[in-house]
Every structure is written in structure tokens, then in C-alpha cells.
Amino acid sequence: VCRHTAARKESAMKTILMTVAACLVLGAIAMPLLAEDDAGRATRERPQARPQLTEEQKAQVKALLDKFHADMQGLRTELRTAMEKVRELRKSGAGEDEIKAAMEVVKTKTQAIKARIEQLKTDLKGVVPPEVYERIIKRIEAKREAFLEEHPRVKERVENRRSKRDAE
């Protein structure tokens, strides 16, 4: 029973770590993609073929991204601290209830990060045209897939988590 419980805790911690890694990747990818100036890419595509952002929209996107970046720094710090506490509790041989309570804090922080990412997506939908929003999301997804291809262990964990979630 004890070995089974330890394996479940380790599995839960890996799931949380993978979620955090995915959130960090999304944040790291989103910042430069969304802040990119459309005029800088005009030579690759015909300018009239894609919607251009107005100066006001660019300023709004920049403000959203600046706020997102600041919020995510604080959330990541809180999550890192909570995860360190779980590790310390495990190393010190703390009771199962105490570790479980600390894991709930980690889970709450992870959910806050996910909620903040979803809020950014919602905010962006209100600022940029739908075509630009879809292009941004596609580029983020492509960058994420490229990241997973470069990191096979992370990809395997993400796929395992997806298959477990789909099975439930």
C-alpha cells in the first residue's frame, strides 16, 4: 500500500510538473509571437492577404502581454514555492495528510496558471480580428509541437497524460 501511494504521489507530481512545463512553454512562445510586428513579415506574404493590426490594437496587445507576463512571473514563483514545499515534506517523511494538503496547493496554483492563460486568449479575442487570433493560436500550437519533438521525454509524459484523461 505504501509503495502504491508513493507511486501515485510521484505520478501526480509528474503530471503537475508537465502542466507547469506546458504553461511555461506557452507563455514563452506567446510573448514573441504576439508582440511581433506585422510589417516585419510583409516580404514573406502579400500584405493585402492578411489583416494588419492598427497601432491601437498593437498597443492593446502589448499591454495585455505585459500584464500577462507580470502575472505569470508571480504565479510561477508561487507554484515553484509550493512544489518545493511538497518535496521538502516528502524528504522529511511528513504524514500523508500533510503532503496531500500541500499537493492541493500545487494543484490550485496550476489551475490559476491555466486560468490566466485562458484569460489571455479571451482578452486577445476581444482585441485582434478573428483571422489574426487564429493565426496566433496556430503558430503557438506549431511551436509547442516543435518543442515536444525536441524533448521526447516531455512529449511522452504529455501523451501519457492525454491518454489517461481520455480514458476517464
Salt bridges, closest charged atoms under 4 A:
GLU10 OE2 - LYS14 NZ 3.30
GLU36 OE1 - ARG41 NE 2.55
GLU36 OE1 - ARG139 NH1 3.11
ASP37 OD1 - LYS58 NZ 2.86
ASP38 OD1 - ARG41 NH2 3.13
ASP38 OD1 - ARG50 NH2 3.04
ASP38 OD1 - ARG135 NH2 3.45
GLU45 OE1 - ARG50 NH1 3.34
GLU55 OE2 - LYS58 NZ 3.69
ASP66 OD2 - LYS62 NZ 2.96
ASP71 OD1 - LYS67 NZ 3.11
ASP71 OD2 - ARG116 NE 2.81
GLU78 OE1 - LYS109 NZ 3.19
GLU118 OE2 - LYS121 NZ 3.51
GLU145 OE2 - ARG144 NH1 3.89
GLU149 OE2 - LYS155 NZ 2.33
